[in-house]
């Protein structure tokens, strides 16, 4: 499985998708989804956060036939969980200083996850155990302009 967006792996995330822009999720496209996939899950994390890895987005139960997640994704048949900012939404990169990495992780699952919308990444990870058919990552870089 592969994930593509408006930026390539280890390239700069456009400002539009950060707290300095519109703070909306970038469009994502999934290819080579494995046979038997029942749902897709996405986590976006900022591992360079000074205290610990910051979770920017948690989405699960994306239908596998929806190979594109558009900007301003509004889950109809999927679920968004609580991110590291305490919200059921995408919160884009917003580093205090320096270049930071942001990792978009996608998982192909052989099941749908029966979780409430107040679930956090750790809850989704536990529910995914034993159901991951494939996974992929896309890493973006962002730094604030002075």
Sine and cosine of phi, psi and omega as CSV:
sin_phi,cos_phi,sin_psi,cos_psi,sin_omega,cos_omega
0.00,0.00,0.58,-0.81,0.04,-1.00
-0.76,-0.65,0.44,-0.90,0.06,-1.00
-0.80,-0.59,0.73,-0.68,0.01,-1.00
-0.80,-0.61,0.39,-0.92,0.04,-1.00
-0.49,-0.87,-0.27,-0.96,0.00,-1.00
-0.98,0.20,-0.11,0.99,0.12,-0.99
-0.81,-0.58,0.47,-0.88,0.01,-1.00
-1.00,-0.05,0.24,-0.97,-0.02,-1.00
-0.81,0.58,0.76,-0.65,0.01,-1.00
0.91,0.41,0.39,0.92,0.11,-0.99
-0.95,-0.31,0.18,-0.98,-0.05,-1.00
-0.93,0.37,0.71,-0.70,0.11,-0.99
-0.98,0.21,0.79,-0.62,0.03,-1.00
-0.86,0.52,0.62,-0.79,-0.05,-1.00
-0.78,0.62,-0.56,0.83,-0.02,-1.00
-0.78,0.63,-0.53,0.85,-0.11,-0.99
-0.99,-0.14,0.35,0.94,-0.04,-1.00
-0.82,-0.57,0.06,-1.00,0.04,-1.00
-0.92,0.38,-0.30,0.95,0.03,-1.00
-1.00,0.08,-0.13,0.99,-0.01,-1.00
-0.88,-0.48,-0.77,-0.64,-0.03,-1.00
-1.00,0.02,-0.14,0.99,0.02,-1.00
0.82,0.57,0.66,0.75,0.06,-1.00
-0.93,-0.38,0.41,-0.91,0.01,-1.00
-0.93,0.36,0.58,-0.82,0.08,-1.00
-0.95,0.30,0.41,-0.91,0.09,-1.00
-0.92,0.39,0.60,-0.80,0.01,-1.00
-0.78,-0.62,0.60,-0.80,0.04,-1.00
-0.78,-0.62,0.72,-0.69,-0.02,-1.00
-0.94,-0.33,0.71,-0.70,0.06,-1.00
-0.76,-0.65,0.30,-0.95,0.01,-1.00
0.82,0.57,0.68,0.74,0.05,-1.00
-0.94,0.33,0.77,-0.64,-0.09,-1.00
-0.92,0.39,0.51,-0.86,0.08,-1.00
-0.86,0.50,0.65,-0.76,0.01,-1.00
1.00,-0.04,0.00,1.00,0.01,-1.00
-0.94,0.34,0.78,-0.63,0.03,-1.00
-0.97,-0.25,-0.39,0.92,0.00,-1.00
-0.32,-0.95,0.34,-0.94,0.08,-1.00
-0.89,-0.45,0.54,-0.84,0.05,-1.00
-0.80,-0.60,0.62,-0.79,0.03,-1.00
-0.79,-0.61,0.72,-0.70,0.21,-0.98
-0.85,-0.52,0.64,-0.77,0.17,-0.98
-0.85,-0.52,0.81,-0.59,-0.06,-1.00
-0.75,-0.66,0.52,-0.86,0.12,-0.99
-0.94,-0.34,1.00,-0.02,-0.08,-1.00
-0.93,0.36,-0.22,0.97,-0.04,-1.00
-1.00,-0.01,0.09,1.00,0.01,-1.00
-0.85,0.53,0.68,-0.74,-0.10,-1.00
-0.85,0.53,-0.58,0.82,-0.07,-1.00
-1.00,0.05,-0.74,0.68,0.02,-1.00
-0.15,-0.99,0.12,-0.99,0.01,-1.00
-0.85,0.52,0.79,-0.61,-0.03,-1.00
-0.99,-0.15,0.78,-0.62,0.01,-1.00
-1.00,0.03,0.84,-0.54,-0.05,-1.00
-0.98,-0.19,-0.34,0.94,-0.04,-1.00
-0.28,-0.96,0.65,-0.76,0.06,-1.00
-0.69,-0.72,0.90,-0.43,0.00,-1.00
-0.69,-0.73,0.70,-0.71,0.04,-1.00
-0.64,-0.77,0.18,-0.98,-0.04,-1.00
0.90,0.44,0.54,0.84,0.12,-0.99
-0.96,0.27,0.81,-0.59,0.00,-1.00
-0.87,0.49,0.69,-0.72,-0.06,-1.00
-0.91,0.42,-0.37,0.93,0.04,-1.00
-0.98,0.21,-0.20,0.98,0.07,-1.00
-1.00,0.02,0.98,0.20,-0.11,-0.99
-0.97,0.24,-0.09,1.00,0.06,-1.00
-0.81,-0.59,0.75,-0.66,0.12,-0.99
-0.96,-0.29,0.89,-0.45,-0.10,-1.00
-0.98,0.17,0.21,-0.98,0.14,-0.99
-0.84,0.54,0.46,-0.89,0.01,-1.00
0.81,0.59,0.65,0.76,-0.06,-1.00
-0.78,0.62,0.79,-0.61,0.04,-1.00
-0.86,-0.50,0.97,-0.23,-0.10,-1.00
-0.92,0.38,0.83,-0.55,0.07,-1.00
-0.99,-0.17,-0.82,0.58,0.02,-1.00
-0.99,-0.17,0.04,1.00,0.02,-1.00
-0.93,-0.36,0.02,-1.00,-0.02,-1.00
-0.80,-0.61,0.59,-0.81,0.14,-0.99
-0.93,-0.38,0.74,-0.67,0.03,-1.00
-0.99,-0.13,-0.11,-0.99,-0.03,-1.00
-0.99,0.16,0.81,-0.59,0.04,-1.00
-1.00,0.03,-0.06,-1.00,-0.02,-1.00
-0.94,0.35,-0.09,1.00,0.03,-1.00
-0.98,-0.21,0.04,1.00,0.03,-1.00
0.99,0.14,0.32,0.95,-0.04,-1.00
-0.84,-0.54,0.47,-0.88,0.11,-0.99
-1.00,0.01,0.93,0.36,-0.04,-1.00
-0.27,-0.96,0.06,-1.00,0.15,-0.99
-1.00,0.08,0.72,-0.69,0.17,-0.99
-0.81,-0.58,0.89,-0.46,-0.12,-0.99
-0.96,0.27,0.10,-0.99,0.04,-1.00
-0.81,0.59,0.64,-0.77,-0.03,-1.00
-0.38,-0.93,0.85,0.53,-0.07,-1.00
-0.94,0.35,0.52,-0.85,0.03,-1.00
-0.94,0.35,-0.66,0.75,0.01,-1.00
-0.35,-0.94,0.41,-0.91,0.07,-1.00
0.96,0.26,0.09,-1.00,0.06,-1.00
-0.98,0.20,0.73,-0.69,0.06,-1.00
-0.80,-0.60,0.54,-0.84,0.08,-1.00
-1.00,-0.02,0.55,-0.84,0.09,-1.00
-0.73,-0.68,0.85,-0.53,-0.13,-0.99
-0.95,-0.30,0.86,-0.51,0.09,-1.00
-1.00,-0.08,0.92,-0.40,-0.03,-1.00
-0.94,-0.34,0.76,-0.65,0.03,-1.00
-0.84,-0.54,0.64,-0.76,-0.02,-1.00
-0.79,-0.62,0.71,-0.70,0.14,-0.99
-0.99,-0.11,0.82,-0.57,-0.04,-1.00
-0.90,-0.43,0.48,-0.88,0.04,-1.00
-1.00,-0.04,0.31,0.95,-0.03,-1.00
-0.45,-0.90,0.21,-0.98,0.23,-0.97
-1.00,-0.09,0.53,-0.85,0.00,-1.00
-0.99,-0.17,0.78,-0.63,0.00,-1.00
-0.99,-0.13,0.99,0.11,-0.05,-1.00
-0.76,-0.65,0.54,-0.84,0.06,-1.00
-0.97,0.23,0.30,-0.96,-0.05,-1.00
-0.94,0.35,-0.18,0.98,0.06,-1.00
-1.00,-0.02,0.24,0.97,0.04,-1.00
-0.96,0.29,0.52,-0.86,0.05,-1.00
-0.94,-0.34,0.11,-0.99,-0.05,-1.00
-0.80,0.60,-0.70,0.72,-0.04,-1.00
-0.89,0.46,-0.57,0.82,0.04,-1.00
-0.92,0.39,-0.68,0.73,0.00,-1.00
-0.92,0.40,-0.68,0.73,0.03,-1.00
-0.85,0.53,-0.67,0.74,0.01,-1.00
-0.90,0.44,-0.68,0.73,-0.02,-1.00
-0.93,0.38,-0.47,0.88,-0.02,-1.00
-0.97,0.23,-0.33,0.95,-0.09,-1.00
-0.81,0.58,0.77,-0.64,0.00,-1.00
0.99,0.14,0.03,1.00,-0.05,-1.00
-0.86,-0.51,0.05,1.00,-0.06,-1.00
-0.99,0.11,0.88,-0.48,0.06,-1.00
-1.00,0.02,-0.56,0.83,-0.03,-1.00
-0.28,-0.96,0.34,-0.94,0.06,-1.00
-0.51,-0.86,0.37,-0.93,0.01,-1.00
-0.44,-0.90,0.30,-0.95,0.05,-1.00
-0.71,-0.70,0.40,-0.92,0.13,-0.99
-0.68,-0.74,0.85,-0.53,-0.04,-1.00
-0.95,-0.30,0.76,-0.65,0.08,-1.00
-0.90,-0.44,0.37,-0.93,0.00,-1.00
-0.87,-0.49,0.63,-0.78,0.08,-1.00
-0.54,-0.84,0.59,-0.80,0.14,-0.99
-0.65,-0.76,0.53,-0.85,0.00,-1.00
-0.97,0.24,0.60,-0.80,0.06,-1.00
-0.99,0.10,0.60,-0.80,0.01,-1.00
-1.00,-0.01,0.00,0.00,0.00,0.00
